[in-house]
Amino acid sequence: MKKVKKMEENKSSSQVTFSGLLWSACGGERLIVFTTNYVEDLDPALIRRGMMDKHIELSYCGFQAFKEVAKIYLNINSHDSFDKVGNLLEETKMTPADVAENLIPKSTEEGADFCVERLIKALEQAKVDARLKAEKKESLKAEKEERKKQKQMQNNTDSEVKSTETVTADKVKENNDSEVKCAEKPWLTR
């Protein structure tokens, strides 16, 4: 039991808080590298000047970066398929690491033609995947809007039913009140 309690104490004391993170980055000559895919979700206090002095965005691969990667891995400066690759890179988002992964020969039998063709196939597949993802996202958005409309219609129907019930209840009450008056004063009956 004592071991479990001590482990829990150690666990809670080893967690980094946001405040602790900010203070650990302050003062002294420290180089801390943060990476994220969602910089817009970071707290502004964390990425302000003085806290993070250098921001480097590693974007998707463009044609010039592709040519550099092709030169490094395949030792080529041009190829018949470069125009096609350039067009696909404009239409598709692919990181330089993914481009390099497709351009690196996996065996001695794989030449530049094979590797560039593999990259083209990967870019075409990424283009299809991106289109399918966008269609799915749009479909989910449309479904959400439809559910919202249905819920609104249901709420309106519920309001109308409650309103009708209230009117009916008021009429029943009026009828009951008049019947009570008639019972109390029989000369008012028709």
Residue, then its C-alpha position, 0 to 999 in steps of 0.5 A: m500500500k505504501k509503495v502504491k501511494k509513493m508511486e502516485e506521489n512520484k507520478s503527480s510530481s513528475q507531470v509538467t504543468f503549463s506554468g512549469l513549461l513556461w518557466s523552464a523555457c525562461g532564463g539561461e542559454r537554453l535551446i528547446v525545440f517544440t514541434t506541432n501540427y496545430v500551431e493555431d491551438l497553442d497558447p499565445a503565451l507559449i509562442r510569444r517573442g522572447m519565449m519562442d524566438k525562432h519559428i520555422e514552418l516546414s510546409y509541403c513539398g514544392f517543385q523546387a524542393f522536389k528537384e533538390v531531393a531528386k538531385i540528392y537521391l537519384n543524382i538527376n537534374s531533369h527527367d521527362s516526368f518532371d513536368k508531371v510531378g510538378n503539376l501533381l505537387e501543385e494539386t496535392k499536399m505531400t511532405p518533403a519526407d514523403v517525396a524522399e521516401n518515394l524517390i529513394p531506391k529500395s534496391t540496386e535494380e531500381g533506377a531513376d525512372f522507376c523511382v520517379e514513376r513510384l512518386i507519381k503513383a504516390l502523388e496520384q493516390a494522395k490526390v485521390d485520398a485528399r478528394l475522398k477525405a474532402e467529400k467525406k468531410e462535406s458529407l459529414k457536414a451536410e449530415k450534421e446540418e440535416r440533423k440540426k434542421q430536424k432537431q429544430m423542426q422537432n423543437n418547433t413541433d414540440s413547441e406547437v404541441k405544448s402551445t396546443e396543450t396549453v390552449t386546450a387546457d385553458k379551454v377545459k379550465e374555462n369550460n369547467d369554470s363555467e360548469v361550476k358557475c352553472a352548478e352554483k347558479p342554476w338560473l344561468t343555464r341555457 
